[in-house]
C-alpha cells in the first residue's frame, strides 16, 4: 500500500495526548507535538521515488558537467577518485533522512534545534549559495540553442537568455498550477533519469569506446589516482566542485529531507504537503515534529523505515554512480584523446560527442535534449526545495509568518527565487555560476555534518527510545565523511585562500 496523494496524511492517532516529556532537551525550538504511533512501513517499492529524485538532481551538474570536464582535462589521473567521492555522501544523506523519518521534521528545523545562531549561519550560507542557481537554467538553455538555433536573428547570448527564461517560465507554471508539488517533481525526475541512463549505456558500447575499458575500469575499481601534471590552482575549483557534486552535495543533500517527508516516510507521514494556491487545498505543515513511545510495534515499524532509508539511498547513490561512471568513461574515450575540454560558456557542447559517436547527428541532438532536461529539472527541484528551506527558517523564527502559513511563505520565497534566477542569469557564464555554488556547498558540509551527528547520536536518544540511536558503524562512516570534507576544505583554503580573499580586500584598499 502506497501513501498516495488522496490518502489522508493525518489519519492516525488524531486524539493522542500532547507529549509531556523533557522536550527542552531537543533544543532551541518549540516543543515536540503529540505522541503518535510509528506509521506502518509499506515496503520500498510502494514508496519508490525520493532516491530517484536524488539521483536525477545530482546528475544535473557533477555527473553531466564537472566530472567529464575533469577527465577531459586530466585523463586517467583522477578516475580512481570517482567511487570514493560517490560513497562519501551516502552516510550523510542516510542520517539526514533518519532525522526526518524519526521526528517528522525537516533537517533545517534540526539546525534550529541545535542552536539558533547555528540556524542563522546555515540560512546565510543557504542564501549565498542559491543566489546563483539560475546557472542551471542557462546551462540547459545552451543545449537548446545548440539543438534549435532559435530564435533566428539573435546572438548566441540572446538565444541563451530566451531559452533560459522560457525554461523558468514553464517550470514556474508547473509549481504554481500543479495540485501537489512533490508528485509532479517525482514523475519528471524518474522519466529523465531512466532516459539518460539508457542513452549512456547504449553509447558506452560503441566500438570507439570499448578499447578504453581496460584502462578505465582498472583504475576505477582499484581506486588508483595521481596528481595530474597539468593541475593548476585554478583547476582546484573544478576538483572541489566535482567532489562536492559526486552526488547532491552541500545543501543538496538536505533537500532529501523534504522529499521523504512529502512522500510520507516515517513520522513525516503526519506533516502536510505544499499544495498549489490555485488548484490545491491547503494542508497543515507543523513547525515541530512528533515523538513515539517505546513499544515493540513502534520498534518494528521504525526499523522498517530505517531499512527503507538504506534501500532508497542505495538506489539513489547507485543510479547516480552508474551515471557518473558512464559519463566519465565516455569522456575518457571520446574527449580526452582529442583534448576536447568543455568551456564555461557552453558546458554541454563537447559532451554531445558521447551520443554523436553512437548515433550520428541524431544522437547529438538527443544528447542536447537530454542535457537540457537534466539541467532544467535541476532548476525545478532546487527552486522548490530552496523555497522550502527558506520557509522553514522564517516560520520557525517569526511567529507572525508562522501564523500566516507555511504555504504562503513558500510561494513568496518561490517568487523571489524565480526573480533572482532571472536577474542573475546574464551576469556570469553557467560554468562560473555552478563552480561558485559548488565551492560554497562544499564548505556548508563542513559545518552541518557535525551538527547532524550531534542531533542523531546525542539529542534524539535523550527524548526518543534508545533504539533510535544509529549504530556505531554508522557513526564511524558519517564521521569519516565529515573528516574528509574538513581536511579537504582546509587544504583548499590554504592553497586558494589568498586568491579568493584578494578581490575582497581590494574593495577596502
N, C-alpha and C positions, 0 to 999 in steps of 0.2 A: 504493500500500500504506500503510495507516494503522498507527500504533502503537496496537494495541488493548489492552484490559485483560488479555487472555490472553497476549499476546506477551511472552516473556522480556525483561526490561529490561537484563539484564547479559549478553546472549548473545554479544556481540562482544568479542574481544581479551582473554579472561579471563587468558591466560598472558603478557600483555605485561609487560616488566620495570618495576620501580619507576622513577620519574622521578629522574634524578641531577643535574639542573641546579641553578642557583642559586635554590632555592625560597625562600630567605630574602628575596629581592628582593620577593616578593609580600606580605611584611609579617607582622603580628603574629597568626599563626595557624599551625596545624600544616601541614607541607609538603604540596604537591600530590601526588596519588597517581599511579597508573600512567599511562604513555604509552598513549594509545588512538588508534585511527583515528577521524576525524570521522565520525559516523554518516551513512548515506545520507540525502539530502534527498528526501522523498517527494512534495513538492508541497503548495501551500497548501490545496487542498480536502481533502486527506487529513488535514490537521492543523487543520482549522477548529474553533474553539471558544474559545480564550483571549480573542480580541478581542471575541467576543460576551459573555463574562462581564464583561470590562472595561466594555463599553457598558451592560450591564444593571445592574451595581453602581453605576456613575456616575449612571445615571438615577434612582436611588433618592433623591437629595437635591437637587443643584443643578438638574437639569432638571425635576423634578416639583414642587419646592418653592420654592427660593430665587430662581431667575431669573424665574419667573412672578410671584412676590411683588414683585420689584424693578420689573417692567414695570407691574404693577397700581399700584404707588406712584408711579412717575415717568413713565409713558407712554413716549413715543418717545425720551426723552433718552439712554438707555443702550443702545439697540438696536445701535448701531454697535460696541459692545464685544464682542458675542457671538462673532463669528467669531475675532477675535484671542485672546480668552480660551480658546476651544477649542484653537486652534493652539499656544498656549504649552506645553501639556503633552505634545504629540506627541513632540518630540525627547527629552524627559525619559524617557518610557516606552520609547522605542526604545533608549536607552542602558542602561536597567535590563534590558531583555530581552537586549541584546547581552552584558552581563556574564554572565548566566546561560547563554546559548547557548554562549559561549566557554569558560567554566570548569566548567559543571555545578553551580556554587554559587549559592546564593540571594544577593540583594543584602544581606541582613543579615549574611551571612558576609563580604561585601565590606566592610561597615562595620568588622568585626572586623579585617580585614587593613589597613585604613587606620591604625587606632590603637585600642588597647583602650579608652582614655579616650573616644575618639570613639564607639565602640560603646556604651559605658555611657551617654553623653549621649543617643544615639539611642534606647536602650532606655527611659531615663527619660521622654523625650518620648512614646514609644510607649505607655508605661504610663499617663501622664496623659491623653493623647488618647483612649484607648479605655476609660477608666473609664466613659464616658457613652454608649457606642453602643447601650445599651438604648433610647435615644430612637427608634431606627428601629422597634423593636417596638411602642413606644407610639404612634408616628405611624401605623403600619399598623393598630393597634387602633382608632384614631379613625375610620378608614374602615369597619371592621367594625361599630362602634357605629352609625354613620350608616346602614349598609346593613341592619342587622338589628334594632336597638333591643333586643338581647338581651344579658344576661338581664333580664327584666322585674323591676321592683321595686327595682333598684339605681340609685344616682345615676349621672350620666354618667361621673364619675371611676371609680366602681366597675365600670361596664361596660367602661371602657377598660382597667383593670387585669386584668379577667377575660380579655379577648381578647389582651392583650399576653402574659400568662403562658401562655395556650393556644398562641399562635404559637411562643413559645420552646420549649414542651414538644414540639410537633410537629417542629420543625426539629432540636432536640437529639436526638430519636429517630432522625431521618434520619442524622445524623452517627455516632451510636453503633452503629446496626444496619446501615447501608449497607456493602456489602462493601469498596468502594474509594471514598473520599470525592469525589475530583475529578470523575469522570464523572457523578455524581448532580448536583452543583452545576452542571456544564456544561449538562446537559439542562434543568434548571429555568430557568436564565437564558436560554437560547435561546428557549424557548417564550414566556416572559413578554415578552422584547424584541420578538418578532415580533407578538404580540397587541397590545401597546401602540402600536407604530408604526403598525400598520394602523388602529387606532381613531383615533389622532390625525390621520392622513391623511384619513380619512373626515370627521371633524369639521371639518377646515380648509377643506373645500369647501362648507360650509354658506353659504347666501345672506347670513347675518348677518356672516360673516367676510370675504367676498370684497371688499367696499368698502374694506377696510383694507390690501389687498395692496400698493397703490402706495406709500403712505407707509412701510409696514413694510419692504418689500424695497428700497425706495430708500435707506433708512438702513442696512440690513443690509449691502448689497454695496458701499456707498461708505464704510463704516466711520465714519459720522457719529455723533458723540455730543457731549453737552454736560453740564455740571454742573447737576443739577436745582435749581430754585429752592427746593424744599422738602427738600433734603438736610440732615439733621441729623447731629451727631456720633454719635448712637446708631445712625442708619441706616448708618453706615460699617461696622458689624459685618455687616449684610446684604450690603453691597457686597463686602467682603473675602471673605465666605462664598461668594458667587456666583462670584467669580473663582477661588477655591480649588477649588470644586466644578464648574467647567466642564470636566468630565472626572472622573477619580478624585480627584486632589489629594492632597498630603501623602503619608502612608504608604499611602494607597490605591493610588498608582502602584507602590509597592514590592510590593504584592500580585501584580502581573503576573509578577514573578519566580517566584513559587511556582506559578502556573497553568501557565506554559510549561514549567517543569521537570516537573511532573506529567504534562503532555502528551507529554513526551519530545522536546523541541526541542533540537537541537544536542547538546552534551555532557551536557545534562540527561537524556538518554536513559539514562545509566548510574546515575542515582540512583533509589532505590526510592521508593514512594509510601506515604502514610499509609493504612493499612487498618483495618477495624473490629476491635476487640478481641474481638468476639462472633462475627462471621461471616467475617472475613478472615484470611489468613495473613500474618505479619509479613514485611516486605521491608527489606533493608538500606538505610539512608539515611545515607550517609557525611557526615562533617562537612566534609571537604576535597574539592575538585574534582580535575579531571584536566587533563593537558596533551596536546599532539599535536605531531607532527613537521612540518617544513617540506617538504611534498611536494605535487606537483601535484594528486593525488587529494584530499588534505585541503583544499587551497585551493579546489578546485571545489565540494566539498560545503559548505564553510564559507560561501562566497559565496552558495550557495543558501539557507542558513539565515538569513543577514543580509537577503537579499531577502524571505524569508518574514516577518521581523520588520516590515519596512515594509508589506507587504501586510496582515498581520494587524492592525497598529495603524492602518493607513488605514481598514480596515473598522470597527474598534472606535471610533476617533475620528469616522469618518464617520457611523456609526449614532447615536452619541451627539450629534453636531452636528445631525443631522436631527431628533432628538427635541427638542433644545433649541430649535431654530428653530420647530418646530410648537407647543410648549407656550407659548413667548413670543408667537408670532403670535396664538394663541387668547386669551392673557391680554390682549394689546393690544386685541383686537377685542371681547372679552366682559366683561372685568373692569375695565380702566382707565376706559372711559367711564362706568361705574356707580359708580366709587370702591369697588369690592368688593375689599378687601385681605385676604388670608388672615391669621389671627391665630396667635399662638404656641400657643394651646390646641388649635386644630384646623387643621392645615396643609393639609388636602386638601378641606375643605368648599367653599370658593369655587371651586376648580378644577373641581368637579363640573359647573359651568356649561358647560364645554367640550362635554361629552357630552350634557347635558340639552338644549342648544340644537339639537343634531342629531337626537337620538333620544327626546326627552321624558324621562319618568320612567324608562323602561327604560335609556336612555343614562346617566342619572345613577347608577343602580345599578351599571351596568357599570363606570363610572369608579371608584366606590368600591371595587369588587372589584379592578380593575387597580392602583389606588393602594396598596391593602393588599398585593397580591402584590409590587409593586415594593419597598416599604419593608421588607416581611418578608424577601424574598430577599436584600436588602442585609444584614440582620442575619445571615442564614445565611452569606453569603460572608465577612462580617467575623469572625464568631466562629471560623470555620475558619482563615482566613488569619492573624489576630492570634495565635491559638494556635500557629501555625507559627513566627511571628516570635519569640515568647517562647521557644519550644522551641529555636530556632536559637541564641539568645543564651545560654541556660542550658547547653545541651550543649557549646557552644564554650568556656565559661568554667569549667565544673565537670566534671572528669573522671569523678567518681562518677555524675553524671547521664548523661554520655555512655555509660558502661558499662551503665547502667540501660536505655537505649534511647530513641531519638527518639520512637517511638510512645507509650511510657509517659509521657514528659514532655508530649507533645502532649495526650493525653487528660486529664492532670492540669490543664494550662493551660485546656483547654476547659471542664472542670467549674467551675474557679474563675471564668472569664469569664462563664459562664452564671449563676452565683450573683451576680456583680457586676451583671449586667443586671437580674436580678430585684430586687436590693436598691435600685438607683438609680432605677428607673422612677418611684416615687412622689414623688421629691424635686424634680423640675423638669418643666416642660412640654416636649413634644417639640421645639418651636422653640428653646427655650433650650439644650437639650442639643445639638442639631445645630449651632447657631451657635457654641457654645463649642468643639466639636470642630473645626469648620472653621477658626476663627481659629488654633487651635494647629497644625492641619495646614499652614496657610499658612507659618508660621514654621519648621516642620520642613523644608520645601522650601528655605528659605534656607540651611540647614545642609548638607543632603545632596547638593544639586546640585553644588557644588564638589567634594565627595568623589567623586561619580560621575565627574566629568570627570578627576579625578586618577587613578582606577583604570583607566578605559578608554583614556585617551590617554597615560598615562605609565607606570603599573605593568605592565599586561598586555603591551605591546610589549617589555618587558625580558625576559620569560620565554617568551612565545609568538612564533610567526613574525611578522615585521614587518608582513605584510599584514593582520593582525588589527586594526591601528590604524585607527580610523574616519577618514574624510576630513576635510579642513579645513573643508569646507562644513558637515558635521555638527557639527563643533566650534563653528562660528560660531552655529548655531541653538540648541544647548543652552546656550552661553554667554549668548546673548541672553535666553533664558528665565530663566536664573538671575539675570541682571542685573535683569530686570523685577521678579521676585519680591523681590529685595533692596531695590530702590528703593521699591516699594510698601509693603513691610514697615516700612522706616524711616519713611516718610511716615505710615503708620498709627500707629506708636508715638509720633511727635511730636504727633499730634492727639489720640489716645485714651489715650496712656500714663498721664497723670496720673489720669484717671478709673478706669483699671484698677488702678493702684497704691494709690490711696486706701483701698479696703476692706482691703488687706493691712496698711498702715501703722497703721490704726486698731486693729488687734488688739494692737499693741505699745505703744500710747499710754496 
